[in-house]
């Protein structure tokens, strides 16, 4: 009798457990855009920023610029000042960068070339010689003197 009672408890538990998950309408799964896989490190060269930027070279750190002169940079940009005319050394720790004069200051900016599908991030335009260009240039806000 004891074995029968034990067997019936096991069967009841099994069937009870199954019926609890048979109604799949009870469960709702929502994509909340969780943080799985999100890189929590500070932004790097040319990236959007709101404060601290990555430190690749402690002697030449990046800063979060929110404007060049009086021209706002959409989302800010991790970059640094440079010395125009110092050749490739000015921004050489970022291979896809160039030192340009924009709004009264010399800064390292990401290189771009839309003709080769090397586009700027959202909010920036590919500019050179006071124009937005469709070939080689540097990524900057379209409102800066580099672009207009």
Steps between C-alpha positions, in 0.01 A plus 500: 500500500784727584652449152167583335469824700855596412443422130179703492677798664773483238245479216300789645815708531604420144161571347447802719837642399429444134161664509651808663714567192256376239325837496762700314272805488593558865858581403592819319851565378601857433816619329605773740823576315699360790869565552626163380799556274513877556851638519518698823848643433538875437453608138799510267630742237223668300222339705202671659581600858351662805806512725800271523671351192735200465863548590717335235803724539528667845731767357240591236157436660165543330249753631127522449442805279141623483578789263765634266504875564133592531383211278337209685611144426192274495554247780846636578822341371799332661802670345793724587678808379798466269754719325415556136807454285664244728435241232388147573614519863217730609233230519704189416371286788167490311578373148176628348537859625633830379593832659282782364428864579135549593336802667832651608654183646705205376346163589530135401192394303401165346579468130213428262447425131138436398618392152662200675213445749701650789225719639476715810289412799149644528498876550834561325583574135806419290668836441810654342599848380189669639260259326308180565671250267421164344865392499784517757452733794455516877184441709367821656169671574362653178466836676878542545727702272664176384172411327362835380 
